[in-house]
Amino acid sequence: MTLRDTSVCVYEGGPAVKVRSGKAGNQYGLCASCADITERTDAVSEIMEGFRTRMREAGRLDERIEDFINGVLICAPLAPGSDPLAWISAVFHHLAKKTGVEAEVTA
């Protein structure tokens, strides 16, 4: 289903290079930059939601861990490179030290 012009980026307004479908099935266009960040966000979200589930199942999901996970979800897609695990790892270690959860999230 298309409710908007998919030849234009929904965020930046420039020419779209990719068309995606939202959760409700609505299609929208993305420029190259927005398409890249959206794909990065999807990759990081998939990994971190698994981590959130494991922490919940272990009874260790508290407010600090939630804040930590949310910080990774926001920052990791902005990290340089092409490997989602490398982005997460870099942000993970930085945020773990800052939030005091380092001992709880080490592998």
PyMOL CGO cylinders between C-alpha atoms (Angstrom):
from pymol import cmd
from pymol.cgo import CYLINDER

trace = [
    CYLINDER, 0.00, 0.00, 0.00, 1.40, 3.42, -0.94, 0.3, 1, 1, 1, 1, 1, 1,
    CYLINDER, 1.40, 3.42, -0.94, 0.05, 6.54, 0.71, 0.3, 1, 1, 1, 1, 1, 1,
    CYLINDER, 0.05, 6.54, 0.71, 2.91, 8.88, -0.14, 0.3, 1, 1, 1, 1, 1, 1,
    CYLINDER, 2.91, 8.88, -0.14, 5.28, 9.62, -2.98, 0.3, 1, 1, 1, 1, 1, 1,
    CYLINDER, 5.28, 9.62, -2.98, 7.94, 6.91, -2.74, 0.3, 1, 1, 1, 1, 1, 1,
    CYLINDER, 7.94, 6.91, -2.74, 10.27, 8.72, -5.15, 0.3, 1, 1, 1, 1, 1, 1,
    CYLINDER, 10.27, 8.72, -5.15, 11.04, 11.23, -2.38, 0.3, 1, 1, 1, 1, 1, 1,
    CYLINDER, 11.04, 11.23, -2.38, 12.84, 10.50, 0.91, 0.3, 1, 1, 1, 1, 1, 1,
    CYLINDER, 12.84, 10.50, 0.91, 10.31, 10.59, 3.73, 0.3, 1, 1, 1, 1, 1, 1,
    CYLINDER, 10.31, 10.59, 3.73, 12.90, 12.18, 6.09, 0.3, 1, 1, 1, 1, 1, 1,
    CYLINDER, 12.90, 12.18, 6.09, 15.14, 14.42, 4.00, 0.3, 1, 1, 1, 1, 1, 1,
    CYLINDER, 15.14, 14.42, 4.00, 12.84, 15.26, 1.08, 0.3, 1, 1, 1, 1, 1, 1,
    CYLINDER, 12.84, 15.26, 1.08, 15.46, 14.50, -1.58, 0.3, 1, 1, 1, 1, 1, 1,
    CYLINDER, 15.46, 14.50, -1.58, 15.32, 11.78, -4.24, 0.3, 1, 1, 1, 1, 1, 1,
    CYLINDER, 15.32, 11.78, -4.24, 14.66, 8.30, -2.87, 0.3, 1, 1, 1, 1, 1, 1,
    CYLINDER, 14.66, 8.30, -2.87, 16.98, 5.45, -3.81, 0.3, 1, 1, 1, 1, 1, 1,
    CYLINDER, 16.98, 5.45, -3.81, 15.13, 2.78, -1.84, 0.3, 1, 1, 1, 1, 1, 1,
    CYLINDER, 15.13, 2.78, -1.84, 11.51, 2.02, -1.03, 0.3, 1, 1, 1, 1, 1, 1,
    CYLINDER, 11.51, 2.02, -1.03, 10.66, 0.31, 2.27, 0.3, 1, 1, 1, 1, 1, 1,
    CYLINDER, 10.66, 0.31, 2.27, 7.46, -0.86, 3.88, 0.3, 1, 1, 1, 1, 1, 1,
    CYLINDER, 7.46, -0.86, 3.88, 6.49, 0.11, 7.40, 0.3, 1, 1, 1, 1, 1, 1,
    CYLINDER, 6.49, 0.11, 7.40, 4.88, -2.16, 9.99, 0.3, 1, 1, 1, 1, 1, 1,
    CYLINDER, 4.88, -2.16, 9.99, 1.40, -1.29, 8.72, 0.3, 1, 1, 1, 1, 1, 1,
    CYLINDER, 1.40, -1.29, 8.72, 2.44, -2.06, 5.14, 0.3, 1, 1, 1, 1, 1, 1,
    CYLINDER, 2.44, -2.06, 5.14, 2.75, 1.57, 4.05, 0.3, 1, 1, 1, 1, 1, 1,
    CYLINDER, 2.75, 1.57, 4.05, 5.56, 2.17, 1.59, 0.3, 1, 1, 1, 1, 1, 1,
    CYLINDER, 5.56, 2.17, 1.59, 7.94, 5.10, 1.84, 0.3, 1, 1, 1, 1, 1, 1,
    CYLINDER, 7.94, 5.10, 1.84, 11.07, 6.30, 0.06, 0.3, 1, 1, 1, 1, 1, 1,
    CYLINDER, 11.07, 6.30, 0.06, 14.54, 6.75, 1.53, 0.3, 1, 1, 1, 1, 1, 1,
    CYLINDER, 14.54, 6.75, 1.53, 17.58, 8.61, 0.20, 0.3, 1, 1, 1, 1, 1, 1,
    CYLINDER, 17.58, 8.61, 0.20, 20.94, 6.79, 0.33, 0.3, 1, 1, 1, 1, 1, 1,
    CYLINDER, 20.94, 6.79, 0.33, 21.92, 8.27, 3.69, 0.3, 1, 1, 1, 1, 1, 1,
    CYLINDER, 21.92, 8.27, 3.69, 18.59, 7.49, 5.36, 0.3, 1, 1, 1, 1, 1, 1,
    CYLINDER, 18.59, 7.49, 5.36, 18.48, 4.00, 3.83, 0.3, 1, 1, 1, 1, 1, 1,
    CYLINDER, 18.48, 4.00, 3.83, 21.93, 3.27, 5.28, 0.3, 1, 1, 1, 1, 1, 1,
    CYLINDER, 21.93, 3.27, 5.28, 21.06, 4.49, 8.78, 0.3, 1, 1, 1, 1, 1, 1,
    CYLINDER, 21.06, 4.49, 8.78, 17.73, 2.63, 8.68, 0.3, 1, 1, 1, 1, 1, 1,
    CYLINDER, 17.73, 2.63, 8.68, 19.44, -0.63, 7.75, 0.3, 1, 1, 1, 1, 1, 1,
    CYLINDER, 19.44, -0.63, 7.75, 22.03, -0.08, 10.48, 0.3, 1, 1, 1, 1, 1, 1,
    CYLINDER, 22.03, -0.08, 10.48, 19.29, 0.61, 13.02, 0.3, 1, 1, 1, 1, 1, 1,
    CYLINDER, 19.29, 0.61, 13.02, 17.44, -2.56, 12.02, 0.3, 1, 1, 1, 1, 1, 1,
    CYLINDER, 17.44, -2.56, 12.02, 20.60, -4.67, 12.41, 0.3, 1, 1, 1, 1, 1, 1,
    CYLINDER, 20.60, -4.67, 12.41, 21.45, -3.22, 15.82, 0.3, 1, 1, 1, 1, 1, 1,
    CYLINDER, 21.45, -3.22, 15.82, 17.85, -3.52, 17.03, 0.3, 1, 1, 1, 1, 1, 1,
    CYLINDER, 17.85, -3.52, 17.03, 17.70, -7.19, 16.14, 0.3, 1, 1, 1, 1, 1, 1,
    CYLINDER, 17.70, -7.19, 16.14, 20.88, -7.93, 18.08, 0.3, 1, 1, 1, 1, 1, 1,
    CYLINDER, 20.88, -7.93, 18.08, 20.05, -5.78, 21.10, 0.3, 1, 1, 1, 1, 1, 1,
    CYLINDER, 20.05, -5.78, 21.10, 16.48, -7.04, 21.44, 0.3, 1, 1, 1, 1, 1, 1,
    CYLINDER, 16.48, -7.04, 21.44, 17.94, -10.54, 21.78, 0.3, 1, 1, 1, 1, 1, 1,
    CYLINDER, 17.94, -10.54, 21.78, 20.22, -9.24, 24.52, 0.3, 1, 1, 1, 1, 1, 1,
    CYLINDER, 20.22, -9.24, 24.52, 17.26, -7.55, 26.25, 0.3, 1, 1, 1, 1, 1, 1,
    CYLINDER, 17.26, -7.55, 26.25, 15.32, -10.84, 26.16, 0.3, 1, 1, 1, 1, 1, 1,
    CYLINDER, 15.32, -10.84, 26.16, 18.23, -12.79, 27.63, 0.3, 1, 1, 1, 1, 1, 1,
    CYLINDER, 18.23, -12.79, 27.63, 18.68, -10.25, 30.43, 0.3, 1, 1, 1, 1, 1, 1,
    CYLINDER, 18.68, -10.25, 30.43, 14.93, -10.36, 31.16, 0.3, 1, 1, 1, 1, 1, 1,
    CYLINDER, 14.93, -10.36, 31.16, 14.94, -14.18, 31.26, 0.3, 1, 1, 1, 1, 1, 1,
    CYLINDER, 14.94, -14.18, 31.26, 17.92, -14.12, 33.65, 0.3, 1, 1, 1, 1, 1, 1,
    CYLINDER, 17.92, -14.12, 33.65, 16.05, -11.71, 35.94, 0.3, 1, 1, 1, 1, 1, 1,
    CYLINDER, 16.05, -11.71, 35.94, 18.71, -9.01, 35.44, 0.3, 1, 1, 1, 1, 1, 1,
    CYLINDER, 18.71, -9.01, 35.44, 16.76, -6.48, 33.36, 0.3, 1, 1, 1, 1, 1, 1,
    CYLINDER, 16.76, -6.48, 33.36, 16.61, -3.41, 35.57, 0.3, 1, 1, 1, 1, 1, 1,
    CYLINDER, 16.61, -3.41, 35.57, 16.42, 0.30, 34.79, 0.3, 1, 1, 1, 1, 1, 1,
    CYLINDER, 16.42, 0.30, 34.79, 20.20, 0.65, 34.37, 0.3, 1, 1, 1, 1, 1, 1,
    CYLINDER, 20.20, 0.65, 34.37, 20.33, -2.22, 31.87, 0.3, 1, 1, 1, 1, 1, 1,
    CYLINDER, 20.33, -2.22, 31.87, 17.31, -0.79, 29.99, 0.3, 1, 1, 1, 1, 1, 1,
    CYLINDER, 17.31, -0.79, 29.99, 19.05, 2.61, 29.78, 0.3, 1, 1, 1, 1, 1, 1,
    CYLINDER, 19.05, 2.61, 29.78, 22.22, 0.91, 28.62, 0.3, 1, 1, 1, 1, 1, 1,
    CYLINDER, 22.22, 0.91, 28.62, 20.40, -1.04, 25.88, 0.3, 1, 1, 1, 1, 1, 1,
    CYLINDER, 20.40, -1.04, 25.88, 18.57, 2.09, 24.75, 0.3, 1, 1, 1, 1, 1, 1,
    CYLINDER, 18.57, 2.09, 24.75, 21.88, 3.96, 24.59, 0.3, 1, 1, 1, 1, 1, 1,
    CYLINDER, 21.88, 3.96, 24.59, 23.36, 1.25, 22.37, 0.3, 1, 1, 1, 1, 1, 1,
    CYLINDER, 23.36, 1.25, 22.37, 20.26, 1.34, 20.14, 0.3, 1, 1, 1, 1, 1, 1,
    CYLINDER, 20.26, 1.34, 20.14, 20.69, 5.09, 19.66, 0.3, 1, 1, 1, 1, 1, 1,
    CYLINDER, 20.69, 5.09, 19.66, 24.48, 5.27, 19.26, 0.3, 1, 1, 1, 1, 1, 1,
    CYLINDER, 24.48, 5.27, 19.26, 25.58, 2.07, 17.51, 0.3, 1, 1, 1, 1, 1, 1,
    CYLINDER, 25.58, 2.07, 17.51, 23.98, 2.79, 14.10, 0.3, 1, 1, 1, 1, 1, 1,
    CYLINDER, 23.98, 2.79, 14.10, 26.03, 6.01, 13.97, 0.3, 1, 1, 1, 1, 1, 1,
    CYLINDER, 26.03, 6.01, 13.97, 29.39, 4.25, 14.46, 0.3, 1, 1, 1, 1, 1, 1,
    CYLINDER, 29.39, 4.25, 14.46, 31.72, 4.02, 11.44, 0.3, 1, 1, 1, 1, 1, 1,
    CYLINDER, 31.72, 4.02, 11.44, 32.29, 0.80, 9.53, 0.3, 1, 1, 1, 1, 1, 1,
    CYLINDER, 32.29, 0.80, 9.53, 30.03, -1.88, 8.13, 0.3, 1, 1, 1, 1, 1, 1,
    CYLINDER, 30.03, -1.88, 8.13, 29.89, -4.54, 10.87, 0.3, 1, 1, 1, 1, 1, 1,
    CYLINDER, 29.89, -4.54, 10.87, 26.93, -4.24, 13.29, 0.3, 1, 1, 1, 1, 1, 1,
    CYLINDER, 26.93, -4.24, 13.29, 28.71, -6.29, 15.94, 0.3, 1, 1, 1, 1, 1, 1,
    CYLINDER, 28.71, -6.29, 15.94, 31.73, -3.97, 15.79, 0.3, 1, 1, 1, 1, 1, 1,
    CYLINDER, 31.73, -3.97, 15.79, 29.46, -0.91, 16.20, 0.3, 1, 1, 1, 1, 1, 1,
    CYLINDER, 29.46, -0.91, 16.20, 27.73, -2.50, 19.15, 0.3, 1, 1, 1, 1, 1, 1,
    CYLINDER, 27.73, -2.50, 19.15, 30.99, -3.63, 20.73, 0.3, 1, 1, 1, 1, 1, 1,
    CYLINDER, 30.99, -3.63, 20.73, 32.52, -0.14, 20.59, 0.3, 1, 1, 1, 1, 1, 1,
    CYLINDER, 32.52, -0.14, 20.59, 29.42, 1.50, 22.05, 0.3, 1, 1, 1, 1, 1, 1,
    CYLINDER, 29.42, 1.50, 22.05, 28.89, -1.36, 24.51, 0.3, 1, 1, 1, 1, 1, 1,
    CYLINDER, 28.89, -1.36, 24.51, 32.26, -0.89, 26.16, 0.3, 1, 1, 1, 1, 1, 1,
    CYLINDER, 32.26, -0.89, 26.16, 31.98, 2.89, 26.26, 0.3, 1, 1, 1, 1, 1, 1,
    CYLINDER, 31.98, 2.89, 26.26, 28.46, 2.91, 27.73, 0.3, 1, 1, 1, 1, 1, 1,
    CYLINDER, 28.46, 2.91, 27.73, 29.10, 0.02, 30.13, 0.3, 1, 1, 1, 1, 1, 1,
    CYLINDER, 29.10, 0.02, 30.13, 31.86, 1.99, 31.84, 0.3, 1, 1, 1, 1, 1, 1,
    CYLINDER, 31.86, 1.99, 31.84, 29.77, 5.18, 31.97, 0.3, 1, 1, 1, 1, 1, 1,
    CYLINDER, 29.77, 5.18, 31.97, 26.62, 3.52, 33.33, 0.3, 1, 1, 1, 1, 1, 1,
    CYLINDER, 26.62, 3.52, 33.33, 28.29, 1.20, 35.81, 0.3, 1, 1, 1, 1, 1, 1,
    CYLINDER, 28.29, 1.20, 35.81, 26.99, -2.02, 34.25, 0.3, 1, 1, 1, 1, 1, 1,
    CYLINDER, 26.99, -2.02, 34.25, 30.36, -3.17, 32.88, 0.3, 1, 1, 1, 1, 1, 1,
    CYLINDER, 30.36, -3.17, 32.88, 30.60, -6.25, 35.08, 0.3, 1, 1, 1, 1, 1, 1,
    CYLINDER, 30.60, -6.25, 35.08, 27.06, -7.29, 34.22, 0.3, 1, 1, 1, 1, 1, 1,
    CYLINDER, 27.06, -7.29, 34.22, 27.35, -7.16, 30.43, 0.3, 1, 1, 1, 1, 1, 1,
    CYLINDER, 27.35, -7.16, 30.43, 30.79, -8.58, 29.74, 0.3, 1, 1, 1, 1, 1, 1,
    CYLINDER, 30.79, -8.58, 29.74, 30.80, -11.76, 27.66, 0.3, 1, 1, 1, 1, 1, 1,
]
cmd.load_cgo(trace, "trace")
